[in-house]
Amino acid sequence: MYHSIVKRIAVRNFQRVNEGDYEALLSACSPTIHHRFGGSHALGGERHDVDALRAWFGRLGRVGPDLTLTVTDVWVTGGPWNTHVIIRWDNHETLPDGSGYTNHGVHVVQMRWGRIVDIDANEDSQAVAESMPIRAASGIPEALAAPITS
């Protein structure tokens, strides 16, 4: 039963990202959350607290306003004291220049007593990096900014 509830929460959190409702997701995070997103680009790097993650989600929304993550699989292991959730997803969108963008990835999330303590986002970071100049050329200069880290 617990694993089914966590799966529903994981899918709902990805829907919240699609909707730009980052605060609902951030409210479930530990103040000392660890967040990793691969690559050397505006979304890459590591964050170590909820304020930095809030800033990162804000940038994600501005750089990728049409982001739509589709969850394809969710696996849950462990009990409430140490839960691991693996979420596989796909993303298809049209970049501002009209070209197609496709990515897929896996998030590995760790929870303790209902709080998210670690998010390890694994995607095609090369595809993300290659999309950033296109996004910047369309009037989103933040797409070329240095990563938000803390």
Residue pairs with C-beta under 8 A, 6 or more apart in sequence:
2 76
2 79
2 80
3 76
3 77
6 76
6 83
6 85
6 111
7 74
7 76
7 85
9 28
10 71
10 74
10 76
10 85
10 87
10 109
11 71
11 74
11 87
13 24
13 25
13 28
14 69
14 71
14 87
14 89
16 22
16 24
16 25
17 25
17 57
17 60
17 67
17 69
18 67
18 68
18 69
20 61
22 54
22 57
22 58
22 61
23 54
25 57
26 50
26 53
26 54
26 57
28 114
28 115
28 116
29 50
29 53
29 115
29 116
29 117
30 50
30 112
30 115
30 116
30 117
31 49
31 50
32 48
32 49
32 50
32 117
33 47
33 48
33 49
33 50
33 53
33 116
33 117
33 118
33 119
34 46
34 47
34 48
34 117
34 118
34 119
35 46
35 47
35 48
35 52
35 53
35 56
35 118
35 119
35 121
36 45
36 46
36 119
36 120
36 121
37 43
37 44
37 45
37 46
37 56
37 121
37 123
37 125
38 44
38 121
38 122
38 123
38 125
39 125
39 126
39 128
39 129
40 125
40 129
40 147
41 125
41 128
41 129
41 132
41 147
42 59
42 63
42 132
42 142
42 143
42 144
42 145
42 146
42 147
43 56
43 59
43 60
43 63
43 128
43 147
44 125
44 128
44 129
44 147
45 147
45 148
45 149
46 149
47 53
47 56
47 148
47 149
47 150
48 150
49 150
51 150
52 148
52 149
52 150
55 148
56 148
59 142
59 145
59 148
60 67
61 67
62 140
62 142
63 132
63 135
63 140
63 142
63 143
64 93
64 135
66 93
66 94
67 91
67 93
68 91
68 92
68 93
69 89
69 90
69 91
70 89
70 90
70 91
70 92
71 87
71 88
71 89
72 88
72 89
72 90
73 86
73 87
73 88
74 85
74 86
74 87
74 88
75 85
75 86
76 83
76 84
76 85
76 86
77 83
77 84
78 84
80 111
80 112
80 113
80 114
81 112
81 113
82 110
82 111
82 112
83 110
83 111
83 112
84 108
84 109
84 110
84 111
85 107
85 108
85 109
85 110
85 111
86 106
86 107
86 108
86 109
87 106
87 107
87 109
88 104
88 105
88 106
89 104
89 105
89 106
89 107
90 102
90 103
90 104
91 101
91 102
91 103
91 104
91 105
92 100
92 101
92 102
93 100
93 101
94 100
94 101
95 101
95 131
95 134
95 135
95 138
96 134
96 135
96 137
96 138
96 139
96 140
97 134
97 137
97 138
99 134
101 127
101 131
102 127
103 123
103 124
103 127
103 128
104 123
104 124
105 121
105 122
105 123
105 124
106 122
106 123
107 119
107 120
107 121
107 122
108 118
108 119
108 120
108 122
109 116
109 118
109 119
109 120
110 116
110 117
110 118
111 117
131 143
132 143
132 144
133 143
133 144
135 143
136 142
136 143
136 144
